[in-house]
Amino acid sequence: MRLLRWKKRIRLVGGIVFIFCAVAFLKAVYQQLTETKSHTMKSLHQLESSIKKLEQLKGSEQKIQDQMVDPNQKKHQIIFPQSALFRKWGDDLSEGDQRKALALFVKYGYNSFLSDRLPLDRALPETRDPRCLLKSYPQDLPSIGVLLIYQNEALSVVQRAIRSVVDHTPKHLLKEIILVDDHSSNEKLKEELDMYLKLIEEQNPSVRIVIMRHKEHRGLAYSRASACRAATADVVAILDGHIEVQEMWSPSVLHTFVANRHFIEEIGVLTEGMYENHGENVELGIHVWTCGGSIEIVPCSRIAHIEGYHKLYVHAVGLAQRTDALRAAEVWMDEYKHNVNLAWNLPFKDHGIDIGDVSERKKFRETLQCNTFKWYLDNVYPRLDPWDNLLAYGAMRNINSNMCIDEGSGDSHTPVALTCYYYQPQDSFYRSTGELYIGDIKSHKYEQNQCLTDSDGNEEPRLYYCNEALEKGMGIYWDFTQGKQLKNRLTKRCVEVINSKLVMQKCTGQSWEVQKIIKAF
């Protein structure tokens, strides 16, 4: 009985304990559920807040996208459609940016608005022949100094030129970068450029950086010479300030070249008497070859060059070209110097262009015992036409009508009679063999000139390439005496002007005269 009672008590106590445990468990569960609910509600509120923020950000992003014009979907109207700047670019610019871009284009001659927005270390597209990528070069090469000549370039263009040289030239070869500012008025090329050069120096302590600023405009040839005098590297690369170099570069475009500095000093290759970049490259070629050097073209070497749409600081470009060309001819071309006069349609004497004093340059050539220009034609440039059998040149004027032969439209093969204005379309060149060229005369023997021709059945003279005319059986040879008739040797007909039109007919005595005589005929 007592045992049974204890069992009942134990069961009772166990039941009470179980009830208390169950109550405690349920209370704990309820508390946990309450906390979970609170946490969940808090999380839901946070999630809701985050969703609202995302929606706000999405709205802001949409506003930004709406403000940014997609050139494939939304395009602004070009407000300067006649400008060369906007022919293939700029329809994603606002009206205000178009005006800024055009103002900079007029100022610099190229798209400096775009340049200012491009990375200074941008990668250039590969333009070399694929075979060039397979070539390897020795590591043990002479040290190089890069000479950058500029005047009034955009700051970003000069900076990018410097950066590309630093990034794409082997560190163990690049000894120095020498900049020559030929009297720029652009203030950005002063303090701001100096700060950039200081940064380049800090990043490349082994590279010597020199900047030279002329107090007056001295011209490209003088600037190059002054840069060479400041150089100390074994080899100098003489470049414009508006370039970018590729991997494995050296120059391969006009007005840029690499040369042995010691050789340059020895032969005095850079003349300082030429004012602009219009004749020094011609003199350079003749000078180097005739004085014992050589010039090589390296097709696997590429440099990107910005071609300005218009010149900014060169006044009277035509005069500068003529002056420099005549100067080079006087020093180096001997009896062929008058070919420059022919090319520019200038008289051999009294042309009125002051080429300056070249006596020291001539004396220097004699001291070096350089070869003659005839040697140059025979050994270096045999394909060049020496024009040594020309008798007369300039406009061919009909005395009776006071009109000149003009090449007219090149597609029609038909020359015309026009009032004489004495420019290239009216240039004529009469050879001792009897050919009469109208228009431009070609420089190389393999090029064909436009011959004035006649053939039976034609009522007017025609213009054809000389070889083509011969193949067609046309007469390309003419009998002509200054002040007399112009008669075709094959057809025996004369070129005459009737009612302001060139015709071929039986000679009636009309007379012609050519502008300049070289040799009596």
KELODO-600646 format. One record per residue (C-alpha): residue in one letter; x, y, z. Coordinates in steps of 0.5 Angstrom, whole numbers, plus 500, padded with zeros to 3 digits. Last residue first. Example, Ala and Ser with C-alpha at 12.3 -4.5 7.8 and 13.67 -1.06 7.14 Angstrom:
BEGIN
[atom "S", [527, 498, 514]];
[atom "A", [525, 491, 516]];
END
This chain:
BEGIN
[atom "F", [629, 654, 240]];
[atom "A", [633, 658, 245]];
[atom "K", [633, 655, 252]];
[atom "I", [629, 656, 258]];
[atom "I", [624, 661, 256]];
[atom "K", [618, 663, 260]];
[atom "Q", [611, 665, 259]];
[atom "V", [610, 661, 253]];
[atom "E", [607, 665, 246]];
[atom "W", [602, 663, 241]];
[atom "S", [601, 665, 234]];
[atom "Q", [595, 665, 230]];
[atom "G", [597, 664, 222]];
[atom "T", [591, 660, 219]];
[atom "C", [593, 653, 220]];
[atom "K", [588, 648, 218]];
[atom "Q", [584, 646, 224]];
[atom "M", [584, 644, 231]];
[atom "V", [580, 648, 236]];
[atom "L", [580, 651, 243]];
[atom "K", [574, 655, 244]];
[atom "S", [573, 663, 245]];
[atom "N", [570, 664, 239]];
[atom "I", [575, 661, 235]];
[atom "V", [582, 659, 239]];
[atom "E", [587, 656, 235]];
[atom "V", [591, 649, 235]];
[atom "C", [595, 648, 229]];
[atom "R", [594, 642, 224]];
[atom "K", [600, 638, 220]];
[atom "T", [597, 632, 223]];
[atom "L", [603, 628, 225]];
[atom "R", [607, 634, 227]];
[atom "N", [602, 638, 230]];
[atom "K", [603, 646, 230]];
[atom "L", [603, 651, 235]];
[atom "Q", [604, 658, 231]];
[atom "K", [609, 663, 232]];
[atom "G", [611, 668, 238]];
[atom "Q", [616, 663, 241]];
[atom "T", [617, 657, 236]];
[atom "F", [613, 651, 236]];
[atom "D", [613, 644, 232]];
[atom "W", [609, 639, 236]];
[atom "Y", [609, 632, 238]];
[atom "I", [604, 628, 241]];
[atom "G", [600, 626, 235]];
[atom "M", [595, 620, 237]];
[atom "G", [596, 613, 234]];
[atom "K", [592, 610, 240]];
[atom "E", [598, 607, 243]];
[atom "L", [602, 614, 243]];
[atom "A", [596, 617, 246]];
[atom "E", [597, 612, 252]];
[atom "N", [604, 613, 253]];
[atom "C", [603, 621, 253]];
[atom "Y", [597, 621, 258]];
[atom "Y", [592, 624, 254]];
[atom "L", [589, 631, 253]];
[atom "R", [585, 633, 247]];
[atom "P", [586, 638, 242]];
[atom "E", [579, 640, 238]];
[atom "E", [575, 638, 232]];
[atom "N", [578, 631, 232]];
[atom "G", [577, 626, 226]];
[atom "D", [585, 626, 225]];
[atom "S", [589, 626, 231]];
[atom "D", [591, 631, 236]];
[atom "T", [595, 631, 243]];
[atom "L", [597, 635, 249]];
[atom "C", [601, 631, 253]];
[atom "Q", [599, 629, 260]];
[atom "N", [605, 627, 264]];
[atom "Q", [606, 619, 266]];
[atom "E", [610, 617, 272]];
[atom "Y", [615, 612, 271]];
[atom "K", [621, 618, 270]];
[atom "H", [619, 621, 277]];
[atom "S", [617, 628, 278]];
[atom "K", [611, 629, 274]];
[atom "I", [609, 636, 271]];
[atom "D", [602, 639, 273]];
[atom "G", [598, 642, 268]];
[atom "I", [599, 641, 260]];
[atom "Y", [605, 638, 257]];
[atom "L", [607, 639, 250]];
[atom "E", [612, 634, 247]];
[atom "G", [616, 636, 242]];
[atom "T", [623, 632, 243]];
[atom "S", [626, 639, 246]];
[atom "R", [620, 639, 251]];
[atom "Y", [615, 644, 252]];
[atom "F", [612, 645, 259]];
[atom "S", [605, 648, 260]];
[atom "D", [602, 651, 267]];
[atom "Q", [595, 653, 266]];
[atom "P", [592, 648, 271]];
[atom "Q", [598, 650, 276]];
[atom "Y", [596, 658, 276]];
[atom "Y", [597, 663, 271]];
[atom "Y", [591, 667, 271]];
[atom "C", [590, 667, 263]];
[atom "T", [583, 668, 261]];
[atom "L", [581, 661, 259]];
[atom "A", [581, 656, 253]];
[atom "V", [580, 649, 254]];
[atom "P", [583, 642, 255]];
[atom "T", [579, 636, 253]];
[atom "H", [581, 629, 256]];
[atom "S", [574, 630, 259]];
[atom "D", [575, 627, 266]];
[atom "G", [581, 632, 268]];
[atom "S", [576, 638, 267]];
[atom "G", [580, 643, 264]];
[atom "E", [587, 643, 263]];
[atom "D", [587, 650, 261]];
[atom "I", [591, 653, 255]];
[atom "C", [591, 661, 255]];
[atom "M", [587, 667, 252]];
[atom "N", [589, 673, 249]];
[atom "S", [585, 672, 243]];
[atom "N", [590, 673, 238]];
[atom "I", [596, 672, 242]];
[atom "N", [594, 665, 245]];
[atom "R", [598, 664, 251]];
[atom "M", [601, 658, 254]];
[atom "A", [602, 659, 261]];
[atom "G", [609, 657, 264]];
[atom "Y", [615, 653, 261]];
[atom "A", [620, 653, 256]];
[atom "L", [626, 648, 253]];
[atom "L", [626, 642, 258]];
[atom "N", [631, 637, 256]];
[atom "D", [634, 636, 263]];
[atom "W", [627, 635, 267]];
[atom "P", [632, 631, 271]];
[atom "D", [626, 626, 272]];
[atom "L", [627, 622, 279]];
[atom "R", [628, 614, 278]];
[atom "P", [635, 614, 279]];
[atom "Y", [635, 617, 286]];
[atom "V", [641, 614, 290]];
[atom "N", [647, 613, 285]];
[atom "D", [645, 617, 278]];
[atom "L", [641, 622, 281]];
[atom "Y", [646, 623, 287]];
[atom "W", [652, 623, 283]];
[atom "K", [649, 629, 279]];
[atom "F", [647, 632, 285]];
[atom "T", [655, 632, 286]];
[atom "N", [658, 629, 292]];
[atom "C", [660, 632, 299]];
[atom "Q", [668, 634, 300]];
[atom "L", [666, 636, 307]];
[atom "T", [669, 642, 307]];
[atom "E", [666, 644, 300]];
[atom "R", [659, 643, 303]];
[atom "F", [661, 647, 309]];
[atom "K", [663, 653, 304]];
[atom "K", [656, 652, 301]];
[atom "R", [653, 653, 308]];
[atom "E", [657, 659, 309]];
[atom "S", [655, 662, 303]];
[atom "V", [648, 661, 304]];
[atom "D", [646, 668, 306]];
[atom "G", [638, 669, 305]];
[atom "I", [633, 666, 300]];
[atom "D", [630, 673, 298]];
[atom "I", [625, 672, 293]];
[atom "G", [624, 677, 288]];
[atom "H", [624, 672, 282]];
[atom "D", [629, 676, 279]];
[atom "K", [633, 670, 275]];
[atom "F", [630, 663, 273]];
[atom "P", [623, 665, 273]];
[atom "L", [618, 662, 278]];
[atom "N", [613, 657, 276]];
[atom "W", [614, 653, 283]];
[atom "A", [616, 646, 280]];
[atom "L", [620, 650, 274]];
[atom "N", [624, 654, 279]];
[atom "V", [625, 648, 283]];
[atom "N", [628, 645, 277]];
[atom "H", [633, 651, 277]];
[atom "K", [637, 648, 282]];
[atom "Y", [639, 642, 277]];
[atom "E", [646, 645, 275]];
[atom "D", [648, 645, 282]];
[atom "M", [643, 642, 287]];
[atom "W", [646, 642, 294]];
[atom "V", [646, 650, 296]];
[atom "E", [642, 653, 291]];
[atom "A", [637, 648, 291]];
[atom "A", [636, 648, 299]];
[atom "R", [635, 655, 299]];
[atom "L", [630, 655, 293]];
[atom "A", [626, 650, 297]];
[atom "D", [626, 654, 303]];
[atom "T", [624, 660, 300]];
[atom "R", [619, 657, 296]];
[atom "Q", [616, 653, 302]];
[atom "A", [616, 660, 306]];
[atom "L", [613, 664, 301]];
[atom "G", [607, 659, 300]];
[atom "V", [606, 658, 307]];
[atom "A", [605, 666, 308]];
[atom "H", [604, 666, 315]];
[atom "V", [605, 659, 319]];
[atom "Y", [602, 660, 326]];
[atom "L", [596, 656, 326]];
[atom "K", [596, 651, 320]];
[atom "H", [589, 648, 318]];
[atom "Y", [586, 641, 319]];
[atom "G", [592, 639, 323]];
[atom "E", [595, 632, 321]];
[atom "I", [596, 628, 328]];
[atom "H", [602, 623, 327]];
[atom "A", [601, 616, 330]];
[atom "I", [608, 613, 330]];
[atom "R", [610, 606, 327]];
[atom "S", [616, 602, 326]];
[atom "C", [615, 596, 322]];
[atom "P", [616, 599, 315]];
[atom "V", [623, 602, 317]];
[atom "I", [626, 606, 312]];
[atom "E", [633, 607, 311]];
[atom "I", [637, 614, 310]];
[atom "S", [645, 614, 308]];
[atom "G", [651, 618, 310]];
[atom "G", [657, 620, 306]];
[atom "C", [656, 627, 304]];
[atom "T", [652, 626, 298]];
[atom "W", [647, 622, 302]];
[atom "V", [646, 626, 308]];
[atom "H", [645, 632, 305]];
[atom "I", [640, 630, 299]];
[atom "G", [636, 627, 304]];
[atom "L", [636, 633, 309]];
[atom "E", [635, 638, 304]];
[atom "V", [629, 635, 302]];
[atom "N", [627, 635, 309]];
[atom "E", [629, 642, 311]];
[atom "G", [624, 644, 305]];
[atom "H", [617, 646, 308]];
[atom "N", [618, 645, 315]];
[atom "E", [619, 652, 317]];
[atom "Y", [624, 658, 317]];
[atom "M", [630, 655, 314]];
[atom "G", [637, 658, 316]];
[atom "E", [638, 653, 321]];
[atom "T", [641, 647, 317]];
[atom "L", [641, 641, 321]];
[atom "V", [646, 636, 318]];
[atom "G", [652, 639, 321]];
[atom "I", [656, 633, 318]];
[atom "E", [660, 631, 324]];
[atom "E", [654, 634, 329]];
[atom "I", [649, 630, 325]];
[atom "F", [654, 624, 325]];
[atom "H", [655, 624, 333]];
[atom "R", [647, 624, 334]];
[atom "N", [646, 618, 330]];
[atom "A", [639, 619, 327]];
[atom "V", [632, 618, 328]];
[atom "F", [627, 621, 324]];
[atom "T", [620, 625, 324]];
[atom "H", [618, 631, 318]];
[atom "L", [614, 626, 314]];
[atom "V", [612, 619, 317]];
[atom "S", [616, 613, 319]];
[atom "P", [619, 614, 326]];
[atom "S", [621, 609, 330]];
[atom "W", [617, 605, 334]];
[atom "M", [617, 598, 338]];
[atom "E", [610, 599, 341]];
[atom "Q", [607, 605, 338]];
[atom "V", [609, 612, 339]];
[atom "E", [604, 618, 339]];
[atom "I", [605, 625, 336]];
[atom "H", [603, 632, 336]];
[atom "G", [610, 635, 339]];
[atom "D", [613, 633, 332]];
[atom "L", [619, 628, 333]];
[atom "I", [627, 628, 332]];
[atom "A", [629, 622, 335]];
[atom "V", [636, 622, 337]];
[atom "V", [642, 617, 338]];
[atom "D", [648, 616, 342]];
[atom "A", [644, 621, 348]];
[atom "T", [647, 627, 350]];
[atom "A", [642, 632, 347]];
[atom "A", [642, 640, 348]];
[atom "R", [645, 641, 341]];
[atom "C", [640, 637, 338]];
[atom "A", [635, 641, 341]];
[atom "S", [638, 647, 338]];
[atom "A", [638, 644, 331]];
[atom "R", [631, 642, 332]];
[atom "S", [628, 649, 334]];
[atom "Y", [632, 652, 328]];
[atom "A", [629, 647, 323]];
[atom "L", [622, 648, 326]];
[atom "G", [622, 656, 326]];
[atom "R", [625, 661, 330]];
[atom "H", [619, 664, 334]];
[atom "E", [622, 669, 339]];
[atom "K", [624, 668, 347]];
[atom "H", [625, 660, 345]];
[atom "R", [623, 655, 351]];
[atom "M", [627, 649, 352]];
[atom "I", [625, 644, 356]];
[atom "V", [629, 638, 359]];
[atom "I", [628, 631, 362]];
[atom "R", [633, 626, 363]];
[atom "V", [630, 619, 364]];
[atom "S", [633, 615, 370]];
[atom "P", [628, 618, 375]];
[atom "N", [622, 616, 371]];
[atom "Q", [616, 616, 376]];
[atom "E", [619, 623, 379]];
[atom "E", [621, 625, 372]];
[atom "I", [614, 624, 369]];
[atom "L", [611, 628, 375]];
[atom "K", [616, 634, 374]];
[atom "L", [614, 634, 367]];
[atom "Y", [607, 634, 369]];
[atom "M", [608, 640, 373]];
[atom "D", [612, 644, 368]];
[atom "L", [606, 643, 363]];
[atom "E", [601, 646, 368]];
[atom "E", [606, 652, 369]];
[atom "K", [608, 653, 362]];
[atom "L", [604, 650, 356]];
[atom "K", [597, 652, 359]];
[atom "E", [599, 659, 358]];
[atom "N", [599, 658, 350]];
[atom "S", [603, 663, 347]];
[atom "S", [608, 659, 345]];
[atom "H", [615, 661, 343]];
[atom "D", [618, 655, 339]];
[atom "D", [617, 650, 345]];
[atom "V", [623, 645, 345]];
[atom "L", [622, 639, 349]];
[atom "I", [628, 634, 350]];
[atom "I", [627, 627, 353]];
[atom "E", [633, 623, 355]];
[atom "K", [636, 617, 356]];
[atom "L", [631, 612, 354]];
[atom "L", [635, 605, 352]];
[atom "H", [634, 602, 359]];
[atom "K", [627, 604, 360]];
[atom "P", [625, 601, 353]];
[atom "T", [621, 606, 350]];
[atom "H", [613, 605, 350]];
[atom "D", [611, 608, 356]];
[atom "V", [616, 614, 356]];
[atom "V", [615, 616, 349]];
[atom "S", [607, 615, 350]];
[atom "R", [607, 619, 356]];
[atom "I", [611, 625, 353]];
[atom "A", [606, 625, 346]];
[atom "R", [600, 624, 351]];
[atom "Q", [602, 630, 355]];
[atom "V", [604, 634, 348]];
[atom "V", [597, 633, 346]];
[atom "S", [593, 634, 353]];
[atom "L", [597, 641, 353]];
[atom "A", [594, 643, 346]];
[atom "E", [599, 645, 341]];
[atom "N", [602, 652, 341]];
[atom "Q", [609, 651, 338]];
[atom "Y", [612, 644, 338]];
[atom "I", [618, 640, 338]];
[atom "L", [619, 634, 341]];
[atom "L", [626, 631, 342]];
[atom "V", [627, 624, 344]];
[atom "G", [634, 622, 346]];
[atom "I", [636, 615, 345]];
[atom "S", [642, 610, 348]];
[atom "P", [645, 605, 343]];
[atom "L", [642, 598, 343]];
[atom "D", [644, 592, 347]];
[atom "Q", [637, 589, 348]];
[atom "P", [637, 586, 340]];
[atom "Y", [631, 586, 336]];
[atom "S", [625, 581, 335]];
[atom "K", [621, 580, 329]];
[atom "L", [614, 576, 329]];
[atom "L", [610, 582, 330]];
[atom "C", [612, 585, 324]];
[atom "R", [610, 579, 320]];
[atom "P", [603, 582, 322]];
[atom "D", [604, 588, 318]];
[atom "R", [603, 594, 323]];
[atom "T", [597, 598, 325]];
[atom "E", [596, 596, 332]];
[atom "P", [591, 600, 335]];
[atom "L", [593, 605, 340]];
[atom "A", [593, 604, 347]];
[atom "R", [591, 610, 351]];
[atom "D", [596, 613, 356]];
[atom "L", [594, 620, 356]];
[atom "P", [587, 618, 357]];
[atom "L", [582, 621, 352]];
[atom "R", [577, 627, 354]];
[atom "D", [582, 633, 353]];
[atom "S", [584, 630, 346]];
[atom "L", [576, 630, 344]];
[atom "F", [576, 638, 345]];
[atom "S", [583, 638, 342]];
[atom "N", [580, 636, 335]];
[atom "Y", [585, 639, 331]];
[atom "G", [587, 646, 328]];
[atom "Y", [589, 648, 335]];
[atom "K", [585, 655, 336]];
[atom "V", [579, 653, 330]];
[atom "F", [578, 646, 333]];
[atom "L", [578, 649, 340]];
[atom "A", [573, 654, 338]];
[atom "L", [569, 648, 335]];
[atom "A", [569, 644, 341]];
[atom "K", [567, 649, 345]];
[atom "R", [561, 651, 341]];
[atom "Q", [559, 643, 340]];
[atom "D", [559, 643, 347]];
[atom "G", [554, 648, 348]];
[atom "E", [550, 645, 343]];
[atom "S", [550, 639, 346]];
[atom "L", [555, 633, 344]];
[atom "D", [552, 626, 341]];
[atom "D", [552, 629, 334]];
[atom "G", [560, 630, 335]];
[atom "W", [564, 626, 329]];
[atom "K", [564, 624, 322]];
[atom "R", [563, 631, 319]];
[atom "F", [563, 635, 325]];
[atom "L", [570, 638, 325]];
[atom "A", [570, 639, 318]];
[atom "S", [565, 645, 319]];
[atom "Q", [559, 646, 314]];
[atom "P", [554, 642, 319]];
[atom "F", [556, 647, 325]];
[atom "I", [549, 647, 329]];
[atom "I", [549, 639, 329]];
[atom "Q", [543, 637, 331]];
[atom "H", [543, 633, 338]];
[atom "K", [542, 625, 337]];
[atom "K", [538, 621, 341]];
[atom "Q", [538, 613, 339]];
[atom "N", [545, 611, 337]];
[atom "P", [549, 617, 339]];
[atom "D", [546, 615, 346]];
[atom "V", [545, 622, 350]];
[atom "M", [547, 622, 357]];
[atom "Q", [541, 627, 360]];
[atom "D", [536, 621, 360]];
[atom "Q", [541, 616, 363]];
[atom "I", [543, 621, 369]];
[atom "K", [535, 621, 370]];
[atom "Q", [534, 614, 369]];
[atom "E", [540, 613, 374]];
[atom "S", [536, 618, 379]];
[atom "G", [530, 614, 378]];
[atom "K", [534, 607, 379]];
[atom "L", [537, 610, 386]];
[atom "Q", [530, 612, 388]];
[atom "E", [528, 605, 387]];
[atom "L", [534, 602, 390]];
[atom "K", [532, 607, 396]];
[atom "K", [525, 605, 397]];
[atom "I", [527, 597, 396]];
[atom "S", [532, 598, 402]];
[atom "S", [527, 602, 406]];
[atom "E", [522, 596, 405]];
[atom "L", [528, 591, 406]];
[atom "Q", [529, 595, 413]];
[atom "H", [522, 595, 415]];
[atom "L", [522, 587, 413]];
[atom "S", [528, 586, 417]];
[atom "K", [525, 590, 423]];
[atom "M", [518, 586, 422]];
[atom "T", [522, 579, 422]];
[atom "H", [526, 581, 428]];
[atom "S", [520, 583, 432]];
[atom "K", [517, 577, 430]];
[atom "T", [523, 573, 431]];
[atom "E", [523, 576, 438]];
[atom "T", [516, 574, 439]];
[atom "L", [517, 567, 437]];
[atom "Q", [523, 567, 441]];
[atom "Q", [518, 569, 447]];
[atom "Y", [513, 564, 445]];
[atom "V", [518, 559, 445]];
[atom "A", [520, 560, 452]];
[atom "K", [514, 561, 455]];
[atom "L", [512, 554, 451]];
[atom "F", [518, 551, 454]];
[atom "A", [517, 554, 461]];
[atom "V", [509, 552, 461]];
[atom "A", [511, 545, 459]];
[atom "C", [517, 544, 464]];
[atom "F", [512, 547, 469]];
[atom "I", [507, 541, 467]];
[atom "F", [512, 536, 467]];
[atom "V", [514, 538, 474]];
[atom "I", [507, 537, 476]];
[atom "G", [506, 531, 473]];
[atom "G", [512, 528, 475]];
[atom "V", [510, 530, 482]];
[atom "L", [504, 527, 481]];
[atom "R", [507, 521, 478]];
[atom "I", [512, 520, 484]];
[atom "R", [506, 521, 489]];
[atom "K", [502, 516, 486]];
[atom "K", [508, 511, 486]];
[atom "W", [509, 513, 493]];
[atom "R", [502, 511, 495]];
[atom "L", [503, 504, 491]];
[atom "L", [509, 503, 495]];
[atom "R", [506, 505, 502]];
[atom "M", [500, 500, 500]];
END
